[in-house]
Amino acid sequence: MTLYLGTWKIMDGARVPCMTYFASMTSEDDKAESPGVELLGRWGNLGNASGTFVCRAQKQTDVASWLYNWVPMATIEIKPICDDNTARKIILNKEPDYLVDYSN
């Protein structure tokens, strides 16, 4: 699984419909529009209609498919990232002795 960091900015003309659509979504709606993607966290700045999210997916195409639902209303950027455990594994070229607990 790959971690992805994303940023979003709602287009000025789409603020009200986009925010209303988002706010009316249920947990089931959220899961239905993003198969294959596990959203780990989403943080917004409502004052300027922007925010950041972190998700995990096996395939980048699953993330792109999910975010494609929002491109009529927002500009979105994503990039793969790694946590400390993955970074240590890459740097050491082996499983690290010390792992950070990300269970919370």
ChimeraX commands (.cxc) that place a marker at each C-alpha (Angstrom):
marker #1 position 0.00,0.00,0.00 radius 0.5
marker #1 position 1.18,3.49,-0.84 radius 0.5
marker #1 position 0.48,6.62,1.15 radius 0.5
marker #1 position -0.64,9.73,-0.72 radius 0.5
marker #1 position -0.68,13.35,0.39 radius 0.5
marker #1 position -3.22,15.54,-1.31 radius 0.5
marker #1 position -4.23,19.16,-1.28 radius 0.5
marker #1 position -7.48,20.63,-2.54 radius 0.5
marker #1 position -8.79,24.10,-3.28 radius 0.5
marker #1 position -12.45,24.62,-4.14 radius 0.5
marker #1 position -12.96,26.92,-7.11 radius 0.5
marker #1 position -14.56,30.22,-6.09 radius 0.5
marker #1 position -17.69,29.72,-8.20 radius 0.5
marker #1 position -18.24,26.23,-6.77 radius 0.5
marker #1 position -17.83,26.92,-3.06 radius 0.5
marker #1 position -21.47,26.73,-1.98 radius 0.5
marker #1 position -22.50,23.68,-4.04 radius 0.5
marker #1 position -19.26,21.82,-3.26 radius 0.5
marker #1 position -19.39,22.48,0.47 radius 0.5
marker #1 position -23.10,21.63,0.60 radius 0.5
marker #1 position -22.51,18.38,-1.30 radius 0.5
marker #1 position -19.59,17.42,0.96 radius 0.5
marker #1 position -21.44,18.29,4.18 radius 0.5
marker #1 position -24.46,16.20,3.19 radius 0.5
marker #1 position -22.41,13.03,2.53 radius 0.5
marker #1 position -22.76,10.03,4.82 radius 0.5
marker #1 position -20.07,7.54,5.77 radius 0.5
marker #1 position -21.57,5.16,3.21 radius 0.5
marker #1 position -21.42,7.85,0.49 radius 0.5
marker #1 position -17.76,8.49,1.30 radius 0.5
marker #1 position -16.87,4.79,1.02 radius 0.5
marker #1 position -18.94,4.27,-2.15 radius 0.5
marker #1 position -17.14,7.03,-4.06 radius 0.5
marker #1 position -13.65,5.84,-3.11 radius 0.5
marker #1 position -13.33,2.06,-3.55 radius 0.5
marker #1 position -9.78,0.88,-2.95 radius 0.5
marker #1 position -8.87,4.05,-1.05 radius 0.5
marker #1 position -8.54,4.32,2.72 radius 0.5
marker #1 position -8.84,7.93,3.87 radius 0.5
marker #1 position -6.57,8.34,6.91 radius 0.5
marker #1 position -7.33,11.98,7.61 radius 0.5
marker #1 position -8.69,15.16,6.07 radius 0.5
marker #1 position -8.17,18.69,7.35 radius 0.5
marker #1 position -9.82,21.77,5.94 radius 0.5
marker #1 position -9.43,25.52,6.05 radius 0.5
marker #1 position -13.02,26.62,5.50 radius 0.5
marker #1 position -12.03,30.28,5.32 radius 0.5
marker #1 position -10.28,29.83,1.98 radius 0.5
marker #1 position -12.03,26.59,0.88 radius 0.5
marker #1 position -8.87,24.49,0.86 radius 0.5
marker #1 position -7.38,21.59,2.74 radius 0.5
marker #1 position -5.12,18.59,2.96 radius 0.5
marker #1 position -5.70,14.84,3.16 radius 0.5
marker #1 position -3.71,11.66,3.58 radius 0.5
marker #1 position -4.93,8.39,2.13 radius 0.5
marker #1 position -3.63,4.91,1.41 radius 0.5
marker #1 position -4.24,2.79,-1.69 radius 0.5
marker #1 position -2.79,-0.15,-3.56 radius 0.5
marker #1 position -3.16,1.62,-6.90 radius 0.5
marker #1 position -2.75,5.29,-7.77 radius 0.5
marker #1 position -5.57,4.88,-10.28 radius 0.5
marker #1 position -8.00,4.24,-7.40 radius 0.5
marker #1 position -6.99,7.56,-5.82 radius 0.5
marker #1 position -7.27,9.36,-9.17 radius 0.5
marker #1 position -10.69,7.83,-9.82 radius 0.5
marker #1 position -11.96,8.99,-6.42 radius 0.5
marker #1 position -10.64,12.52,-6.84 radius 0.5
marker #1 position -11.96,12.77,-10.39 radius 0.5
marker #1 position -15.43,13.09,-8.81 radius 0.5
marker #1 position -14.39,16.46,-7.37 radius 0.5
marker #1 position -12.47,18.08,-10.27 radius 0.5
marker #1 position -15.51,19.97,-11.61 radius 0.5
marker #1 position -15.49,21.86,-8.30 radius 0.5
marker #1 position -11.90,21.81,-7.03 radius 0.5
marker #1 position -8.25,21.82,-7.99 radius 0.5
marker #1 position -6.58,18.78,-6.44 radius 0.5
marker #1 position -2.96,17.68,-6.27 radius 0.5
marker #1 position -1.67,14.35,-5.00 radius 0.5
marker #1 position 1.75,12.82,-4.55 radius 0.5
marker #1 position 3.05,9.60,-3.04 radius 0.5
marker #1 position 4.69,9.94,0.36 radius 0.5
marker #1 position 6.21,7.58,2.91 radius 0.5
marker #1 position 6.10,7.39,6.68 radius 0.5
marker #1 position 9.18,7.11,8.90 radius 0.5
marker #1 position 9.13,3.30,8.85 radius 0.5
marker #1 position 9.15,3.17,5.06 radius 0.5
marker #1 position 11.81,5.88,4.87 radius 0.5
marker #1 position 14.09,3.90,7.22 radius 0.5
marker #1 position 13.57,0.75,5.15 radius 0.5
marker #1 position 14.51,2.62,1.97 radius 0.5
marker #1 position 17.56,4.26,3.55 radius 0.5
marker #1 position 18.83,1.11,5.28 radius 0.5
marker #1 position 17.79,-1.24,2.47 radius 0.5
marker #1 position 16.39,-3.61,5.10 radius 0.5
marker #1 position 13.68,-3.76,7.73 radius 0.5
marker #1 position 14.56,-1.21,10.45 radius 0.5
marker #1 position 15.10,-2.28,14.04 radius 0.5
marker #1 position 12.95,0.60,15.27 radius 0.5
marker #1 position 9.42,1.18,14.00 radius 0.5
marker #1 position 7.07,4.06,14.78 radius 0.5
marker #1 position 3.64,2.97,15.98 radius 0.5
marker #1 position 1.02,4.57,13.73 radius 0.5
marker #1 position -1.95,2.70,15.19 radius 0.5
marker #1 position -3.43,5.90,16.63 radius 0.5
marker link #1:1,2 radius 0.2
marker link #1:2,3 radius 0.2
marker link #1:3,4 radius 0.2
marker link #1:4,5 radius 0.2
marker link #1:5,6 radius 0.2
marker link #1:6,7 radius 0.2
marker link #1:7,8 radius 0.2
marker link #1:8,9 radius 0.2
marker link #1:9,10 radius 0.2
marker link #1:10,11 radius 0.2
marker link #1:11,12 radius 0.2
marker link #1:12,13 radius 0.2
marker link #1:13,14 radius 0.2
marker link #1:14,15 radius 0.2
marker link #1:15,16 radius 0.2
marker link #1:16,17 radius 0.2
marker link #1:17,18 radius 0.2
marker link #1:18,19 radius 0.2
marker link #1:19,20 radius 0.2
marker link #1:20,21 radius 0.2
marker link #1:21,22 radius 0.2
marker link #1:22,23 radius 0.2
marker link #1:23,24 radius 0.2
marker link #1:24,25 radius 0.2
marker link #1:25,26 radius 0.2
marker link #1:26,27 radius 0.2
marker link #1:27,28 radius 0.2
marker link #1:28,29 radius 0.2
marker link #1:29,30 radius 0.2
marker link #1:30,31 radius 0.2
marker link #1:31,32 radius 0.2
marker link #1:32,33 radius 0.2
marker link #1:33,34 radius 0.2
marker link #1:34,35 radius 0.2
marker link #1:35,36 radius 0.2
marker link #1:36,37 radius 0.2
marker link #1:37,38 radius 0.2
marker link #1:38,39 radius 0.2
marker link #1:39,40 radius 0.2
marker link #1:40,41 radius 0.2
marker link #1:41,42 radius 0.2
marker link #1:42,43 radius 0.2
marker link #1:43,44 radius 0.2
marker link #1:44,45 radius 0.2
marker link #1:45,46 radius 0.2
marker link #1:46,47 radius 0.2
marker link #1:47,48 radius 0.2
marker link #1:48,49 radius 0.2
marker link #1:49,50 radius 0.2
marker link #1:50,51 radius 0.2
marker link #1:51,52 radius 0.2
marker link #1:52,53 radius 0.2
marker link #1:53,54 radius 0.2
marker link #1:54,55 radius 0.2
marker link #1:55,56 radius 0.2
marker link #1:56,57 radius 0.2
marker link #1:57,58 radius 0.2
marker link #1:58,59 radius 0.2
marker link #1:59,60 radius 0.2
marker link #1:60,61 radius 0.2
marker link #1:61,62 radius 0.2
marker link #1:62,63 radius 0.2
marker link #1:63,64 radius 0.2
marker link #1:64,65 radius 0.2
marker link #1:65,66 radius 0.2
marker link #1:66,67 radius 0.2
marker link #1:67,68 radius 0.2
marker link #1:68,69 radius 0.2
marker link #1:69,70 radius 0.2
marker link #1:70,71 radius 0.2
marker link #1:71,72 radius 0.2
marker link #1:72,73 radius 0.2
marker link #1:73,74 radius 0.2
marker link #1:74,75 radius 0.2
marker link #1:75,76 radius 0.2
marker link #1:76,77 radius 0.2
marker link #1:77,78 radius 0.2
marker link #1:78,79 radius 0.2
marker link #1:79,80 radius 0.2
marker link #1:80,81 radius 0.2
marker link #1:81,82 radius 0.2
marker link #1:82,83 radius 0.2
marker link #1:83,84 radius 0.2
marker link #1:84,85 radius 0.2
marker link #1:85,86 radius 0.2
marker link #1:86,87 radius 0.2
marker link #1:87,88 radius 0.2
marker link #1:88,89 radius 0.2
marker link #1:89,90 radius 0.2
marker link #1:90,91 radius 0.2
marker link #1:91,92 radius 0.2
marker link #1:92,93 radius 0.2
marker link #1:93,94 radius 0.2
marker link #1:94,95 radius 0.2
marker link #1:95,96 radius 0.2
marker link #1:96,97 radius 0.2
marker link #1:97,98 radius 0.2
marker link #1:98,99 radius 0.2
marker link #1:99,100 radius 0.2
marker link #1:100,101 radius 0.2
marker link #1:101,102 radius 0.2
marker link #1:102,103 radius 0.2
marker link #1:103,104 radius 0.2
view
